[in-house]
Structures are given as structure tokens and as C-alpha cells.
Amino acid sequence: MEVKKYSDLRFDLLRNALYNSAREGFFALLHRMVMFVVAFAGTGAAVNLLGDEPEKLISIFAGLLVAFAATADLVFDLGGSARVHAGLKQRFFSLLAELEVSAGDEDELKKIQKQMTSIYGEEPPIKRVVDAIAWNQARLSNEPDVTAEQLLRISFFQGILQHIWAFNSADFPLNTNEEQKSLTKPR
């Protein structure tokens, strides 16, 4: 196994931590939204049933909405997916911390690279657009003078569906067209 340079390993660890942070945030948000719908619609259905003259259509709709939302959360395990990505993010940041104290020692770099490769095997399937965004963020973090032309181009459509569709065959070229040259760095 060829040992990566310190800077390359740091970049990969940061990119992976940022990727898993984005995925964790997405699943946690979905889970909270679904739980809100369940609580809100469930309360509405219960209140409507307790009234003097319950509106049957509203009760039926609210009950079906609760059943649909709760089933979707159960089947897709949104909270569990958020926890998986939170754990992966923590492991990548831990390796990044180990890397920082390694002072570039080749044996330490080998050990960290081996652990990183092991974590790759535990990851759920990658959403490539989210990974490309994390690549851009890691590049901006590691290289403060990077220009928009040195970042990967992500289309509007890809950005909208980044957490839904894998885009396995998508190509992410560097930004070269004029309209993207005004891209600003994330905060």
C-alpha cells in the first residue's frame, strides 16, 4: 500500500468528515420534519375526534397522514441513518485529530490510512454530489487562495437532488464557464 502524503490524507479525512456531516444533517432534518407531521396531525385527529360533531374527512386525512409519516420514518429509518453518519463523522474527525499530532510520521500515516480505508467499508452507498460538495469545502478549507475555477461544478439539478439520487455516472468537471466564476466561498 502506497502511503499518502500528510496533506492528501488530511484532505481525504476532512472531505469524509464534511460528507458525513452533511448526510447526518439531512437525515436528522427529515426525521424531525416527519416527527413534527406525526405530532401535529395526530393531535389534530385526536382533537377532532373529541369534538361534539367531528368532521370525518379531517379525522380520516389526519389519521392517514400520521400513518404515512410514521411508516415512512420507520421504513427509511431516518433517525438511524442520521446516527450512522454522526458516528462516521466522529470517527473521521478522530482520525484527523490523530493525524494532526502525528507530525507526519510515516508509520502513523500508514496506521491512519489503514483505519480510514477500514471505515470506507462501513459507509452506506455514497451520494456523489454530496461528496463533490464536501470535496469543494475541503479544498476551500485547505487552500485559502483557491479560485472558483479550481472547484468542482455541480448543476442546479444535482444540487436539488444531492441527498436523494446517487448520480453514480455523473461527471464533476472543474468550473470553467463564465457564469460560475463569481462563486463565493462558503463561510
Helices and strands as residue ranges (DSSP letters): H 6-50, H 56-76, H 78-102, H 106-120, H 128-142, G 148-150, H 156-160, G 178-180
